[in-house]
């Protein structure tokens, strides 16, 4: 997951705090970034501080058995609370109100990797670029292997910063194009800025 908070100047209040971004989703990271070296059963958390800079917390994950056990335990606790009509058995989340509002997922801004299987014919890229351009979404780079006219080829696009809602709407329109074969693949790209 990713938690982002902008720097706060002055005393904390709901008025001058930037929204907190809390998300959990697959994300590509630059291959030279320290998080890219986390492999197999290991997990890592990167924390960035104003004075200390980046700090990394790294170790073995719980593993599938421990994770499955924890999920089942949480579900059993929730079911018991529903049956008893109480919420007191499960501790609440830490109230986020004191840190500011949570940024709605639609407003989260990210770069994106997009992979499409498309028919190799004139105008294919223009149709896709028009949809992205109309949504004010910029293309950073394009990779498409050479194919023969009429063949289905992969088209890979790296997308500049865009909101989640703008990308979702554009992707839905792109998926409906006759030249797009199969569901588009989109993965967020973290740039750690």
N, C-alpha and C positions, 0 to 999 in steps of 0.2 A: 504494500500500500504506500501511498504518498501523502504526506502532510506538508503543506506549505503555508507559511505565514509571512506576510510582509513585515518589514521593520516598522515598529511603532515609535513615534516621537511624542514625548510629553507623557503626562499621566494617562493611564489606561482608562478608557471609557468606550462605550459602544459607538460613540460618535467618531473617534479618531482611529479605531482599530480597523485594519483591512480584514476582509473575510478570511476565515481559515479554510484552506482547501484540504479535504480529507477524501482520499480515493483509494480504491483497491481494484486494479485491473492489470492485465499483462502490459508490459511496457518494454520497448527496445531501449537499450542504453548504448552510448558510444563504446566501441570496442576497446578504447584506451582508458576508459573510466574504471576506477577500482571496483565498482559493482559488477562489471562485466566478467571479472575473474571468479565470481561466486558460482560454484558448480555443485552438482549432485545433491547430496542431502544437506548441504549447508545453506544457512540463511544469513542475511546481513541487513543492518540498518545503518543508513548514513544520516548523520546529524550535522547540520551546518550552524555554527555559532558566529556571532559578530567578532568575538575576540579570538576564539580558539580555531576558527576555520572549520574544515571538515574533520569529523571524527567517525570512525567506522566500528561497529559492533558486529562481530562475526562469530558464528558457531553452528553446531549441528542443529538441524530442525528436530521437531518432535518425532517425525516419521509417521507413516500412514496409520499404524495401529494406535499410537497415542492420540493422533488427530481424530481418528474415527471415534475413539472412546470419549474424547472431550466433547465432540459434536453430539453424540448420543446422550451424554450426561446433561448437556445444556437443553436438549429437546425434552428429556424426561423432567428436568426442573421446570421448564416452561409449561409442560402438560399438567404437572402437579399444581402449579400456581393457578392455571386456568380452572382446574377442578375445584380448588379451594377458594377461588375468587380473590386471590391476593397477589401482590407483587413483591411482598416484603422478603421473600426467600432469595431472590436474585438481586444482587447489588446493582444499583443504577449506574449508567455511564457517568463519567465526570461531567458536570454541567459545563457546556461550552460557552454559555452566554457571557461569562466573565472574560473570555478571550475574544469575543466578537462573534459575528454571525458566521454560519457555515456557507461557503460558496455553493450555490446550486450546481449540480453536475452539468446542466446545459451551458453554464457560463465558464466552465473549466477550459482553459486555453492550452493547446498542445500542438506539437508537430505530429505528422502522421506518415506512416508507410501504408501505401495502398497497392494491392496487387489485383489485377483483373485479367481474365482470359477474354481476349477480344478477337473478332474477325479482322484479319489483316486486309484492309481495303481503304481507299482514299476517303478521308473525312472522319475516320474513327476517332483519331486524337482530337480533331476539332470539336466534335460533339461533346466529348468528355471535358475538354478545356472550357468550352462555353458554359457548361453547367457549373463548373468550379468558379469560373470568372463571375458569373451572375450572382454567385453566393459570396463574392468578395474573398475567395480562397485562392491563394497563389501556389503555383507549382514550383518547387525548388529544383527538382531534377527528374529526368525520365530515362528509363532503361527499357528497351524493347529489342529482343533478338530479331535478326532478319528472318523473315519467313517468305513464303510464296503467296501470291495474291489469293485471297479466299481462305487461307489456312487460319486456324485458331492459334494465336500466339500469346504468351504472357506479356502484360504491360505493367511495369512497376513505376509508381510515382512516389516521390518524396514531396510532402506537402508542407508549406510554411505554416506558422502559427495560425490556428483557427479554433473557434469555439466548438465544443462538443455538439451543440445543437446544429450549427451550420454544416459540420461534416456529416452528421447523421442525415440531414435533409438532402444534401448533395448526393450522398451515397445511395439513398433510396431512389433518386432520379436516375443516377448512372446505372443502377441495377436494372432499370426498366428499358434501357436502350437495347435495340435489336442486335447491335453489334457486340454486346456484352454477353458472354456465355458462362453461365454459372454464377454463384453468389460472389460478390466482391469481398476481398479480405482487407480489413483495416486494423492496424495496430498503432497505438500511440508511441511517440518517440520522445523520451525525456532528454532535454538538453542541459539540465542542471545549471541554468543561469540564475 
